[in-house]
Amino acid sequence: MEFIKKITQTQLFKISSLNSFSVILKIGIGLITSKLLAVFVGPGGMALVGNLRNFLTSLESISTLGFQNGIIKYTAENEKNENQLKRIIATVFICLLCIAIILSCVLYFFAAFWNKEIFGNNFDYAIVFKALALALPWYATSVFMLSVINGLGQFKKVIWINIIGNAIGLLVSIIMVLHYKTLGALLSLVISPALMFFVTFYFINKKINFFKTIRLHQFDFQIIKKLSSYSLMALVSSVLGPLVLLVIRKNIIETVGLEQAGFWETIIRISSYYMLFVTTILSVYFLPKLAVAKNNLETKKVFWSFYQTILPLFIAGLVGVYFLRFFIVNLLFTNAFFPVTTLFFWQLTGDVLKVASLILGYQFFAKKLTVAFIVAELFSLTILYFSSLYFINEFGIQGIVMAQAFDNFVYLLVLMVYFRKSLF
């Protein structure tokens, strides 16, 4: 009992508990939105939603210049240095606002081009990209402010912002999907994140006077130079990664059909729900810890804290997910999605390997190991692309989840070798 009491009193347990509540709420919201999409847009519409999601991931990274992890690191390091913190906030905000405005113009005036590239010639959803152009500056600013709050160690606020954002996203999704079907599903993806600005602004303004901090004379190019390495890392993972997935999905559509591509998007959607437990706690709790770790011994403690607490719970949870796969598909979707149950084994296997490597991968960002990260990421994306071509050709739609599991296995081995001094 004393052992359990000590665990429940730790900061990690308290944050993990609140984080778990946030994720459970998001999963509950996901049940509703997934059912809506299944009923009103079907597997084909799900594939289009997947294409837009990949595009938005790349666009987010470009619009924020991939600075999120760098902002967290430098905000955490300069929390007590008020002048330097103001310079960081002012510099990054001014830079990101300019980038967001430029991208918005490109999206708005070339909406027809983006529609063709993302959705193909058979769909006319150019209005989605015009709406995205108007929403982007607000969204980019909210991502920036959330990174600052995270860097300041306000873990609970970050989680509450996510909770409120998920609730807003649910309301927008219900309204848009019920009224506009597939178009509504696509529009809700671009509108909901922009509304997060008002939530993040409220929370950050309680900590610092945001607009009084933004002054042009505070702009410091040296800060941008320091953050550039994070930008390079994010551009590789968050831009090239989703683009590779887009190419793979197009190959699936051409090889086995649009509906099969929808099944892959469905298993990705299911995976994203339970992966939130790990990715959120990693970015909110473990990344700042790694950023301030001064030597291999301290880094090792952070690594093994994750492996001894979070990873075993995650594996246990996935065992339950596997045995409940028929119930999950029936609950979240419709009978048309039943073939998704055949994808669970390899998806879950790949996700365990992915989670085991995530904590190691965060060390790239925490210690700004730019070249090593880019080499490892390009290596991983290359394996994923070519293995997907082979496995899809051999095993059909199951081939893509097999390729992902194989890629995650190789990537984990590479990271274990590279970080062996900090790990063992």
Secondary structure, DSSP 8 states (H G I E B T S, - for coil): -HHHHHHHTSHHHHHHHHHHHHHHHHHHHHHHHHHHHHHHTHHHHHHHHHHHHHHHHHHHHHHTTT-HHHHHHHHHHTTT-HHHHHHHHHHHHHHHHHHHHHHHHHHHHTHHHHHHHHH-TT---HHHHHHHHHHHHHHHHHHHHHHHHHHTT-HHHHHHHHHHHHHHHHHHHHHHHHHHHHHHHHHHHHHHHHHHHHHHHHHHHHHS-HHHH--GGG--HHHHHHHHHHHHHHIIIIIIHHHHHHHHHHHHHHHH-HHHHHHHHHHHHHHHHHHHHHHHHIIIIIHHHHHH--SHHHHHHHHHHHHHHHHHHHHHHHHHHHHTHHHHHHHHS-GGGGGGGGGHHHHHHHHHHHHHHHHHHHHHHHTT-HHHHHHHHHHHHHHHHHHHHHHHHHHTTHHHHHHHHHHHHHHHHHHHHHTHHHH-
